[in-house]
Amino acid sequence: MSTLFTPHTVRSLTIPNRIWMAAMCQYSAAPEGETVGAPTDWHFAHLAARATGGIGLIITEATAVSPEGRISPYDLGIWNDTQVDAFRRITAFLKTQGTVPGIQLAHAGRKASTERTWVDRGRQIGPDEPYGWQPVGPSAVPFSESSTTPDELDEGQIAEIVRQFADGARRALAAGFEVAEIHGAHGYLIHQFLSPHSNRRTDRYGGSFEGRTRFALEVVEAVRAVWPQELPVFFRISATDWLTENPADDREGWTADDSVRFAKELQARGVDLMDVSTGGIAPDARIESGPGYQVPFAERIRTEAGMPVAAVGLITEPAQAQEIIDSGRADAVLLGRELLRNPYWARQAADRLGGEVAVPVQYHRA
């Protein structure tokens, strides 16, 4: 049987196969009221369908640790007990299907307060507009010329956000999640601190590699301190900003070399796997995309830092996914849009490659 369908054990948790679902925002939570940020029937149906399709691990969309940390007013949150109660229904169902439930803990930073992607192309909502608020960041540097300039966080506010990540992890555990993934990619707050493109600070949270990684490592330490030792913590990273490594671009950014170096720091603090993506810090970065275009970055981290990784990015074909695992380039594949198109991708891949995934008893005659 292909290694794509073999279990993967992290700490004491065994994930039944190597086909995992990446976090993808649905922009479908209530933007205000008692159920703000809580998952709805849409989220249940969306995630349950992929679980019945045989996915080994499902990671929820970016789930904000505070109201101001949401990407949009319609994002999920994990800052109150109403949200915890609503998540329990989902995590309980995923477990009945043999799927491991994971949560992505997130703060959008300067990219917060945006419209849904299908409304005005996801433009940033001004702080004085309905449902809008003032974004924050490591520096008063906007994402784009049309974006709101964020307020620069002081050290007291940074400490408060670190605490919010820890509180979010505690609530996620109470909600039934078994994997906590810290979102440090795609131009959101942690990534904004990591990258010299967005971090212009001159205090201990800026400047050098050690300064720019300080906030991320404090978040990791805070989450790991409250997350059970027998359960894994993942970290999603943008392995490159696609700036410094582009000869045609003279802007400084986070690089693949930085990611390899950073992976060793994460491992030392109890991170078990790196979810390797790229980009998101600069809207005009020139990204060289294509099938599996981000896999080489995952492979570098796995080879040079000795850290387990999951690969993402235009992985669409079963044979392609199998080659990534069989060749040792990654420990798992994370599918995104392909699972939006086809919730039963894992079942069909198993049929094609001669593997097995869990199938609900109700579907055995299919």
PEQUIWO-V187473 format. One record per residue. RES is the residue in three letters. SS is DSSP state (h for helix, s for strand, l for the rest). Layout:
BEGIN
RES & SS
RES & SS
END
This chain:
BEGIN
MET & l
SER & l
THR & h
LEU & h
PHE & h
THR & l
PRO & l
HIS & s
THR & s
VAL & s
ARG & l
SER & l
LEU & s
THR & s
ILE & s
PRO & l
ASN & l
ARG & l
ILE & s
TRP & s
MET & s
ALA & l
ALA & l
MET & l
CYS & l
GLN & l
TYR & l
SER & l
ALA & l
ALA & s
PRO & l
GLU & l
GLY & l
GLU & l
THR & l
VAL & s
GLY & l
ALA & l
PRO & l
THR & l
ASP & h
TRP & h
HIS & h
PHE & h
ALA & h
HIS & h
LEU & h
ALA & h
ALA & h
ARG & h
ALA & h
THR & h
GLY & l
GLY & l
ILE & l
GLY & l
LEU & s
ILE & s
ILE & s
THR & s
GLU & s
ALA & s
THR & s
ALA & s
VAL & l
SER & l
PRO & h
GLU & h
GLY & h
ARG & l
ILE & l
SER & s
PRO & l
TYR & l
ASP & l
LEU & l
GLY & s
ILE & l
TRP & l
ASN & l
ASP & h
THR & h
GLN & h
VAL & h
ASP & h
ALA & h
PHE & h
ARG & h
ARG & h
ILE & h
THR & h
ALA & h
PHE & h
LEU & h
LYS & h
THR & h
GLN & l
GLY & l
THR & l
VAL & s
PRO & s
GLY & s
ILE & s
GLN & s
LEU & s
ALA & s
HIS & l
ALA & l
GLY & h
ARG & h
LYS & h
ALA & l
SER & l
THR & s
GLU & l
ARG & l
THR & l
TRP & l
VAL & l
ASP & h
ARG & h
GLY & h
ARG & l
GLN & s
ILE & l
GLY & l
PRO & l
ASP & l
GLU & l
PRO & l
TYR & l
GLY & l
TRP & l
GLN & l
PRO & l
VAL & s
GLY & s
PRO & l
SER & l
ALA & l
VAL & l
PRO & l
PHE & l
SER & l
GLU & l
SER & l
SER & l
THR & l
THR & l
PRO & l
ASP & s
GLU & s
LEU & l
ASP & l
GLU & h
GLY & h
GLN & h
ILE & h
ALA & h
GLU & h
ILE & h
VAL & h
ARG & h
GLN & h
PHE & h
ALA & h
ASP & h
GLY & h
ALA & h
ARG & h
ARG & h
ALA & h
LEU & h
ALA & h
ALA & l
GLY & l
PHE & l
GLU & l
VAL & s
ALA & s
GLU & s
ILE & s
HIS & s
GLY & s
ALA & l
HIS & l
GLY & l
TYR & l
LEU & h
ILE & h
HIS & h
GLN & h
PHE & h
LEU & h
SER & l
PRO & l
HIS & l
SER & l
ASN & l
ARG & l
ARG & l
THR & l
ASP & l
ARG & l
TYR & l
GLY & l
GLY & l
SER & l
PHE & h
GLU & h
GLY & h
ARG & h
THR & h
ARG & h
PHE & h
ALA & h
LEU & h
GLU & h
VAL & h
VAL & h
GLU & h
ALA & h
VAL & h
ARG & h
ALA & h
VAL & h
TRP & l
PRO & l
GLN & l
GLU & l
LEU & l
PRO & l
VAL & s
PHE & s
PHE & s
ARG & s
ILE & s
SER & s
ALA & l
THR & l
ASP & l
TRP & l
LEU & l
THR & l
GLU & l
ASN & l
PRO & l
ALA & l
ASP & l
ASP & l
ARG & l
GLU & l
GLY & l
TRP & l
THR & l
ALA & h
ASP & h
ASP & h
SER & h
VAL & h
ARG & h
PHE & h
ALA & h
LYS & h
GLU & h
LEU & h
GLN & h
ALA & h
ARG & l
GLY & l
VAL & l
ASP & l
LEU & s
MET & s
ASP & s
VAL & s
SER & s
THR & l
GLY & l
GLY & l
ILE & l
ALA & l
PRO & l
ASP & l
ALA & l
ARG & l
ILE & l
GLU & l
SER & l
GLY & l
PRO & l
GLY & l
TYR & l
GLN & l
VAL & h
PRO & h
PHE & h
ALA & h
GLU & h
ARG & h
ILE & h
ARG & h
THR & h
GLU & h
ALA & h
GLY & l
MET & l
PRO & l
VAL & s
ALA & s
ALA & s
VAL & l
GLY & l
LEU & l
ILE & l
THR & l
GLU & l
PRO & h
ALA & h
GLN & h
ALA & h
GLN & h
GLU & h
ILE & h
ILE & h
ASP & h
SER & l
GLY & l
ARG & l
ALA & l
ASP & l
ALA & s
VAL & s
LEU & s
LEU & s
GLY & l
ARG & h
GLU & h
LEU & h
LEU & h
ARG & h
ASN & l
PRO & l
TYR & l
TRP & h
ALA & h
ARG & h
GLN & h
ALA & h
ALA & h
ASP & h
ARG & h
LEU & h
GLY & l
GLY & l
GLU & l
VAL & l
ALA & l
VAL & l
PRO & l
VAL & h
GLN & h
TYR & h
HIS & l
ARG & l
ALA & l
END
